[in-house]
Every structure is written in structure tokens, then in C-alpha cells.
């Protein structure tokens, strides 16, 4: 038919391959052949090329008993398990103090005091401050303040003032002995983690960025993980107003803050986490940020299909990680013939494919539907 074209090059390509496989990075000359201008001999050549294309799976090679590849996991180098700081700790407050240290709280006191001095004439801060003159909080007061906040998360009341009521039917023992209501409110109005003289307005999390960095760094310092790591998502429940709040209908917690986590697969210890700030970051960039502290040491990363693309697997492999992950069918970079072969799988049947340079193994197995699992190694 006039206007019909097929693709010809030095090596065989499927005409249904993704266009990006034939982009500027290809060193091979690509020819467009007009079928309407072909002689009988030319048509035979085109048909031969078409048949050649039908015998492969694009960048994938079907794995059979005669196919050999060297399945080697990266060598694992572990520095230490624990630094000794976790030994001998029995009370919850001991673990709390490892993460919320005196140095962190002293820094919060300094920043909160600086905030009050700059905005003390603000109407919001000046409201009812005659009842309690501002004094820079010390470590004892700031720890008492945090303790009351944690207690309020467990024991919920309609209004803040209800925690200090003297009504014998509704009073809360301990709150008045730890801190007065007005002193608590004065600290609450000025409690911040950021430096008001050095604000990065391009960072949507600038108000808590220093706190997040401190917690993540402490988590890495206290514990060295086993070889197997897991990357996944989690939700922090939140029903208030925030531009960062998301809706996840498939999660048990449907409204809140979405968090990307990397944990030790053997015990779920959180090694790193990133709060979701928007849809603009690529999956390659996201996985680079969450794994950057553990590259080239032989760790093996397990992921679900949300994170997995061929580019992500290649990047992790180049940075010294082994990868074991589920992958969506539309991210495999396979041609039409390969995808049709998935549909012909019977229940309990499986097929295996190797990617370019035999660095990625794809397993396709049918249960109630077809499941694709990938594995890579250095």
C-alpha cells in the first residue's frame, strides 16, 4: 500500500519497538522503505527482514536451558551492626533521647527565642502575653513541652484549654504541675526548627528540613543494616490543611503525607525517608536520593512496581546495588511479540528473558494474572 513504511538497519528491529530505541543515541543508519516502490525482489527482502524481526523480543533474549549467564550478587561489605549506643537501653525515654538529643533541643530554644524577639510586636504573639512574660525556654521546659504535646496526641479533648481545666469531672492530672497553660501557649506560638534569618523559600519543607535531616542522620549513625533493603511508601495520617497532603484511596490511611522509605528488610528499621513534595521528580532521581548513603557496598534492594523501571534498575546496578523488583508490563521496553507471548502463558507457567548485556533477568509467571519480576546484578 502507498505510504506504508518499515524500518531497516544494520541489525534487526521490530517495527513496533518504542521510538526512543531508535533515537539520536543509535549508531546505526535507519532507512525508510516505501513498499509501493519495491520490486518483487525488494519485497522479498522486506519480508525477510520482517520475519527476522519476528524472531526476537527487542532488547530482550529469551532464556532457555542452553543460555548461560553468571548470576553473581554484589560482594557485601558491612561496616558494623550497632555502634553500642543501643545496648543497655530499656526505657522508651532512653531511645527517645538518642534521636531527640540535648543539642537539637538547645538549637530549638535558640531559634524560638530569636523568633520571639523579631516578632514580639506581632498581634498574634502579643495576644494575652501580659499573663506570662516571655523567657527563653531551657531544656527542662522544652522537654516538658514536648511531653505534653505527645500526651495530647493520646488523650484528645475538644479545646486546648480543656487540658488545664479545674473542673473535677474533666481535669487532666499532671498538666498543671508540669507547665501552666499560658506558658505552654507562649512556647507553642514561637516553637520553630528553622533559622528565621536564613530561609530557603524554594524548599517547601524549610520549616522542618533541619529536623528531618537530624533524624535521618541519627538513624544511619546508630545502625548498619543487613544486606537486604526495602524501598516502599507509607502514609502519615493528617486531616488538617496543607499543600503537601495527598489522597491515596488504596491505602488504609487515605489522607495525609506520603513518605518514601528505605528500611532494613530483616527488621523494618527505617534508614532513610523522603516526604513527598510533588509529582515533578523522576523515579531515577528519587531512588538515587533515598539510596545514596549505601551505594557500592553490595546491598540488594527490593522494590514494588511503583518504583521499578529499566532505567531505575540500570542506575542502581551502576551504583553497586543488586535489584529484585516487580515491574509493570508497560515499562519492560519489550516489543509486541514479547508482550503477546505473556498472554499465551497458562496458569502456573513461566518464561525467562535476559536484557542487553545479560545484566537484567525478567521472570514472567501467570497466577490469576501475569506477574513480572526482575533481578539485576553487577
C-alpha positions as a printed NumPy array, in Angstrom:
array([[  0.   ,   0.   ,   0.   ],
       [  1.324,   3.51 ,  -0.782],
       [  2.649,   5.321,   2.223],
       [  3.448,   2.138,   4.218],
       [  6.979,   2.009,   5.632],
       [  9.105,  -0.487,   7.506],
       [ 12.342,   0.126,   9.413],
       [ 15.601,  -1.372,   8.204],
       [ 19.068,  -1.088,   9.757],
       [ 22.323,  -2.923,  10.23 ],
       [ 20.676,  -5.097,  12.913],
       [ 17.071,  -6.237,  13.088],
       [ 14.483,  -4.087,  14.875],
       [ 10.815,  -4.737,  15.402],
       [  8.665,  -2.146,  13.645],
       [  6.625,  -1.837,  16.856],
       [  9.61 ,  -1.037,  19.078],
       [  9.468,   2.142,  21.098],
       [ 10.697,   5.185,  19.147],
       [ 13.265,   6.028,  21.818],
       [ 15.202,   2.873,  20.921],
       [ 15.921,   4.478,  17.534],
       [ 16.793,   7.972,  18.753],
       [ 19.891,  10.061,  18.286],
       [ 21.916,   7.761,  20.513],
       [ 21.69 ,   4.945,  17.94 ],
       [ 24.859,   4.488,  15.908],
       [ 23.069,   2.558,  13.186],
       [ 21.695,   4.011,   9.98 ],
       [ 17.901,   3.779,   9.812],
       [ 16.272,   3.503,   6.347],
       [ 12.643,   4.068,   5.444],
       [ 11.496,   1.72 ,   2.689],
       [  8.412,   2.621,   0.623],
       [  6.567,  -0.653,  -0.065],
       [  4.831,   0.849,  -3.083],
       [  8.176,   1.401,  -4.853],
       [  9.582,  -2.084,  -4.193],
       [ 10.142,  -4.588,  -6.97 ],
       [  9.366,  -8.264,  -6.371],
       [ 12.926,  -8.878,  -5.194],
       [ 12.771,  -5.847,  -2.893],
       [  9.551,  -7.136,  -1.395],
       [ 11.276, -10.443,  -0.631],
       [ 14.   ,  -8.542,   1.239],
       [ 11.433,  -6.59 ,   3.227],
       [  9.548,  -9.811,   4.061],
       [ 12.804, -11.459,   5.152],
       [ 13.583,  -8.533,   7.447],
       [ 10.066,  -8.734,   8.86 ],
       [ 10.484, -12.419,   9.589],
       [ 13.853, -11.699,  11.22 ],
       [ 12.196,  -9.122,  13.452],
       [  9.501, -11.613,  14.436],
       [ 12.141, -13.969,  15.829],
       [ 13.37 , -11.656,  18.592],
       [ 11.983,  -9.737,  21.564],
       [ 13.588,  -6.321,  21.023],
       [ 16.347,  -5.757,  23.618],
       [ 15.379,  -8.99 ,  25.403],
       [ 16.645, -12.524,  24.766],
       [ 14.534, -15.497,  25.805],
       [ 16.339, -17.571,  28.4  ],
       [ 16.453, -21.325,  27.924],
       [ 18.39 , -24.256,  29.298],
       [ 21.184, -23.646,  26.756],
       [ 21.561, -19.972,  27.756],
       [ 24.426, -19.316,  30.159],
       [ 24.816, -16.312,  32.403],
       [ 26.811, -15.706,  35.533],
       [ 24.362, -14.96 ,  38.346],
       [ 26.52 , -13.184,  40.914],
       [ 25.229, -10.94 ,  43.674],
       [ 27.487,  -7.981,  44.508],
       [ 30.001,  -8.617,  47.328],
       [ 28.57 ,  -7.358,  50.601],
       [ 30.72 ,  -5.184,  52.858],
       [ 29.219,  -4.398,  56.25 ],
       [ 30.972,  -1.887,  58.49 ],
       [ 29.241,  -2.602,  61.804],
       [ 25.842,  -3.624,  63.149],
       [ 25.32 ,  -1.243,  66.047],
       [ 27.641,   1.362,  67.498],
       [ 26.962,   0.218,  71.051],
       [ 24.614,   3.135,  71.693],
       [ 21.572,   0.852,  71.53 ],
       [ 22.867,  -1.645,  74.067],
       [ 21.645,  -1.373,  77.656],
       [ 18.642,   0.813,  76.785],
       [ 15.435,  -0.467,  78.375],
       [ 13.119,   2.505,  78.856],
       [ 11.313,   4.264,  75.958],
       [ 12.71 ,   7.621,  77.079],
       [ 16.251,   6.278,  76.546],
       [ 15.523,   5.578,  72.871],
       [ 13.718,   8.901,  72.527],
       [ 16.789,  10.757,  73.816],
       [ 19.006,   9.122,  71.175],
       [ 17.024,  10.864,  68.427],
       [ 15.848,  13.995,  70.263],
       [ 19.175,  14.998,  71.76 ],
       [ 20.031,  17.904,  74.053],
       [ 21.97 ,  19.532,  71.2  ],
       [ 18.87 ,  19.518,  68.991],
       [ 16.663,  20.948,  71.739],
       [ 19.172,  23.681,  72.637],
       [ 19.194,  24.703,  68.974],
       [ 15.37 ,  24.819,  69.013],
       [ 15.428,  27.029,  72.123],
       [ 17.817,  29.477,  70.437],
       [ 15.747,  29.668,  67.235],
       [ 12.472,  30.029,  69.14 ],
       [ 13.912,  32.863,  71.235],
       [ 15.196,  34.596,  68.098],
       [ 11.746,  34.23 ,  66.528],
       [ 10.036,  35.86 ,  69.53 ],
       [ 12.443,  38.806,  69.616],
       [ 11.86 ,  39.512,  65.931],
       [  8.07 ,  39.222,  66.   ],
       [  7.238,  40.191,  69.592],
       [  5.183,  43.178,  68.424],
       [  3.089,  40.953,  66.149],
       [ -0.592,  40.956,  67.153],
       [ -0.721,  37.159,  67.291],
       [  2.215,  36.96 ,  69.691],
       [  1.146,  39.939,  71.781],
       [ -2.298,  38.478,  72.468],
       [ -2.704,  37.804,  76.217],
       [  1.078,  37.765,  76.764],
       [  0.627,  40.059,  79.791],
       [ -0.239,  36.958,  81.825],
       [  3.225,  35.455,  81.362],
       [  6.357,  37.376,  80.484],
       [  8.43 ,  35.635,  77.814],
       [ 11.538,  33.86 ,  78.985],
       [ 13.768,  31.794,  76.749],
       [ 12.86 ,  28.147,  77.491],
       [ 15.53 ,  25.858,  78.888],
       [ 15.99 ,  22.121,  78.314],
       [ 13.706,  21.106,  81.184],
       [ 10.882,  23.324,  79.948],
       [ 11.222,  22.294,  76.315],
       [ 11.195,  18.597,  77.238],
       [  8.121,  19.171,  79.398],
       [  6.5  ,  20.987,  76.458],
       [  7.199,  18.047,  74.108],
       [  5.887,  15.584,  76.706],
       [  2.605,  17.48 ,  76.93 ],
       [  2.297,  17.528,  73.135],
       [  2.76 ,  13.747,  72.978],
       [  0.178,  13.273,  75.743],
       [ -2.318,  15.418,  73.821],
       [ -1.941,  13.086,  70.854],
       [ -3.081,  10.177,  73.044],
       [ -5.679,  11.96 ,  75.192],
       [ -7.742,  14.162,  72.847],
       [-10.013,  16.946,  74.06 ],
       [-12.173,  19.479,  72.192],
       [-10.092,  22.567,  73.074],
       [ -6.532,  23.251,  74.193],
       [ -7.709,  24.989,  77.366],
       [ -9.575,  21.844,  78.442],
       [ -6.292,  20.183,  79.411],
       [ -5.874,  22.764,  82.215],
       [ -9.478,  22.913,  83.41 ],
       [-10.008,  22.701,  87.175],
       [-13.421,  21.1  ,  86.813],
       [-13.124,  17.854,  88.801],
       [-15.134,  15.983,  86.144],
       [-12.867,  16.94 ,  83.226],
       [ -9.48 ,  17.943,  84.636],
       [ -6.321,  16.217,  83.417],
       [ -3.876,  15.354,  86.22 ],
       [ -0.27 ,  16.364,  85.664],
       [ -0.668,  19.088,  83.042],
       [ -0.862,  21.972,  85.519],
       [  2.035,  20.574,  87.581],
       [  4.333,  20.344,  84.547],
       [  3.58 ,  23.71 ,  82.952],
       [  0.992,  26.467,  83.186],
       [ -1.42 ,  26.963,  80.319],
       [ -0.15 ,  30.433,  79.41 ],
       [  3.497,  29.376,  79.455],
       [  2.651,  26.397,  77.225],
       [  0.862,  28.708,  74.759],
       [  3.739,  31.171,  74.671],
       [  6.204,  28.404,  73.754],
       [  3.74 ,  26.947,  71.215],
       [  3.489,  30.302,  69.406],
       [  7.261,  30.534,  68.956],
       [  8.34 ,  26.887,  68.649],
       [ 10.295,  26.501,  65.375],
       [ 13.101,  24.373,  63.873],
       [ 14.371,  26.817,  61.22 ],
       [ 16.569,  29.907,  61.283],
       [ 14.425,  32.963,  60.503],
       [ 17.476,  34.779,  59.11 ],
       [ 18.318,  32.038,  56.621],
       [ 15.145,  30.84 ,  54.874],
       [ 15.124,  28.881,  51.627],
       [ 11.715,  29.707,  50.189],
       [ 12.277,  27.31 ,  47.272],
       [ 12.195,  24.421,  49.761],
       [  8.588,  23.6  ,  50.609],
       [  9.785,  21.868,  53.798],
       [ 12.162,  24.579,  55.007],
       [ 10.355,  24.861,  58.354],
       [ 11.204,  21.276,  59.307],
       [ 14.128,  20.493,  56.972],
       [ 16.776,  20.658,  59.703],
       [ 14.694,  18.36 ,  61.93 ],
       [ 14.237,  15.782,  59.145],
       [ 17.971,  15.822,  58.328],
       [ 18.831,  15.335,  62.   ],
       [ 16.525,  12.316,  62.404],
       [ 17.741,  10.652,  59.181],
       [ 21.411,  11.195,  60.03 ],
       [ 20.892,   9.804,  63.536],
       [ 19.107,   6.739,  62.133],
       [ 22.063,   5.998,  59.843],
       [ 24.595,   6.564,  62.605],
       [ 23.015,   4.234,  65.136],
       [ 22.556,   1.167,  62.944],
       [ 24.16 ,  -0.616,  59.988],
       [ 21.613,  -2.707,  58.034],
       [ 21.738,  -6.264,  56.781],
       [ 22.365,  -6.866,  53.065],
       [ 18.7  ,  -6.786,  52.001],
       [ 16.992,  -3.363,  51.862],
       [ 13.399,  -2.474,  51.013],
       [ 12.104,   0.676,  49.291],
       [  8.409,   1.371,  49.778],
       [  5.843,   4.083,  50.523],
       [  3.979,   4.939,  53.708],
       [  1.342,   7.416,  54.849],
       [  1.366,   9.774,  57.846],
       [ -2.224,  10.472,  58.797],
       [ -3.144,  14.162,  58.63 ],
       [ -6.583,  15.744,  58.276],
       [ -5.601,  19.402,  58.502],
       [ -4.782,  21.875,  55.74 ],
       [ -1.546,  21.519,  53.817],
       [ -0.426,  21.731,  50.186],
       [  1.539,  18.532,  50.794],
       [ -1.471,  16.46 ,  51.86 ],
       [ -2.355,  13.709,  49.376],
       [ -5.246,  11.319,  48.857],
       [ -4.378,   7.611,  48.462],
       [ -7.625,   5.629,  48.013],
       [ -5.897,   2.233,  48.033],
       [ -4.103,   2.809,  51.363],
       [ -5.519,   2.137,  54.861],
       [ -4.682,   5.781,  55.655],
       [ -6.288,   7.665,  52.763],
       [ -5.472,  11.292,  53.672],
       [ -2.121,  12.536,  54.901],
       [  1.53 ,  12.964,  53.992],
       [  3.1  ,  10.439,  51.64 ],
       [  6.588,   9.245,  52.602],
       [  9.123,   7.246,  50.593],
       [ 11.008,   4.844,  52.869],
       [ 14.108,   2.69 ,  52.757],
       [ 14.245,   0.088,  55.52 ],
       [ 16.216,  -2.945,  56.591],
       [ 14.187,  -5.85 ,  55.164],
       [ 15.008,  -8.091,  58.155],
       [ 13.517,  -5.856,  60.874],
       [ 11.849,  -2.809,  59.199],
       [ 14.311,  -0.337,  60.77 ],
       [ 13.932,   2.934,  58.832],
       [ 17.257,   4.05 ,  57.337],
       [ 16.074,   6.949,  55.195],
       [ 12.815,   8.658,  54.316],
       [ 11.736,  11.425,  51.973],
       [  8.499,  13.374,  52.299],
       [  6.569,  13.638,  49.036],
       [  6.646,  17.258,  47.823],
       [  5.071,  16.958,  44.364],
       [  4.958,  14.906,  41.158],
       [  7.879,  16.596,  39.392],
       [ 10.743,  14.296,  40.475],
       [ 11.71 ,  11.358,  38.276],
       [ 11.878,   7.834,  39.696],
       [ 15.616,   7.639,  38.929],
       [ 16.281,  10.825,  40.905],
       [ 14.064,   9.646,  43.78 ],
       [ 15.8  ,   6.273,  44.131],
       [ 19.196,   7.983,  43.9  ],
       [ 18.354,  10.277,  46.8  ],
       [ 16.951,   7.553,  49.013],
       [ 19.862,   5.106,  48.464],
       [ 22.847,   7.47 ,  48.107],
       [ 24.387,   6.653,  51.518],
       [ 24.658,   2.914,  50.783],
       [ 25.969,   2.657,  47.221],
       [ 28.908,   0.467,  46.118],
       [ 28.739,  -1.729,  49.214],
       [ 26.863,  -4.752,  47.891],
       [ 23.35 ,  -4.102,  49.208],
       [ 20.395,  -5.739,  47.449],
       [ 17.286,  -3.572,  47.041],
       [ 13.736,  -4.962,  46.948],
       [ 11.042,  -2.741,  45.394],
       [  7.421,  -2.913,  44.311],
       [  6.316,  -1.953,  40.813],
       [  5.725,   1.704,  41.732],
       [  9.465,   2.435,  41.619],
       [ 10.628,  -0.076,  39.014],
       [ 11.671,   0.934,  35.509],
       [ 14.507,  -0.346,  33.339],
       [ 16.323,   2.98 ,  33.841],
       [ 15.992,   2.703,  37.632],
       [ 17.368,  -0.85 ,  37.584],
       [ 20.309,   0.198,  35.392],
       [ 21.11 ,   3.172,  37.639],
       [ 21.017,   1.105,  40.832],
       [ 23.204,  -1.585,  39.232],
       [ 25.744,   1.006,  38.098],
       [ 25.929,   2.278,  41.693],
       [ 26.679,  -1.14 ,  43.119],
       [ 23.233,  -2.398,  44.149],
       [ 21.596,  -5.698,  43.341],
       [ 17.903,  -5.28 ,  42.495],
       [ 14.921,  -7.595,  42.949],
       [ 11.625,  -5.973,  41.957],
       [  8.201,  -6.306,  40.382],
       [  7.712,  -4.308,  37.191],
       [  4.715,  -3.141,  35.186],
       [  4.371,  -4.618,  31.716],
       [  4.346,  -1.201,  30.008],
       [  7.802,  -0.428,  31.493],
       [  9.614,  -3.507,  30.178],
       [ 10.675,  -1.976,  26.806],
       [  9.63 ,  -5.19 ,  25.078],
       [  8.127,  -5.37 ,  21.594],
       [  4.65 ,  -6.531,  20.581],
       [  5.718, -10.15 ,  20.061],
       [  7.152, -10.345,  23.579],
       [  4.004,  -8.941,  25.171],
       [  1.827, -11.327,  23.182],
       [  3.908, -14.242,  24.482],
       [  2.863, -13.252,  28.026],
       [ -0.801, -13.712,  27.125],
       [ -0.181, -17.274,  25.946],
       [  1.14 , -18.393,  29.323],
       [ -1.044, -20.955,  31.049],
       [ -1.723, -20.928,  34.769],
       [  1.454, -21.831,  36.646],
       [  3.65 , -21.452,  33.532],
       [  6.621, -19.078,  33.367],
       [  9.145, -17.657,  30.913],
       [ 12.537, -16.045,  31.431],
       [ 14.241, -13.269,  29.473],
       [ 17.653, -11.598,  29.656],
       [ 18.17 ,  -7.916,  28.909],
       [ 21.054,  -6.294,  26.996],
       [ 24.484,  -7.492,  28.203],
       [ 22.659, -10.072,  30.388],
       [ 22.517,  -7.69 ,  33.37 ],
       [ 18.75 ,  -7.975,  33.987],
       [ 16.726, -11.179,  34.287],
       [ 12.957, -10.953,  33.759],
       [ 10.686, -13.709,  35.064],
       [  7.089, -13.793,  33.779],
       [  4.747, -16.108,  35.656],
       [  0.982, -16.496,  35.438],
       [ -1.11 , -16.955,  38.543],
       [ -4.559, -15.341,  38.334],
       [ -2.786, -12.847,  36.041],
       [  0.703, -12.394,  34.637],
       [  3.321, -11.193,  37.131],
       [  6.707,  -9.8  ,  36.019],
       [  9.693,  -9.943,  38.391],
       [ 13.124,  -8.509,  37.542],
       [ 16.542,  -9.183,  39.026],
       [ 19.818,  -7.45 ,  38.281],
       [ 23.422,  -7.787,  39.394],
       [ 26.718,  -6.073,  38.697]])
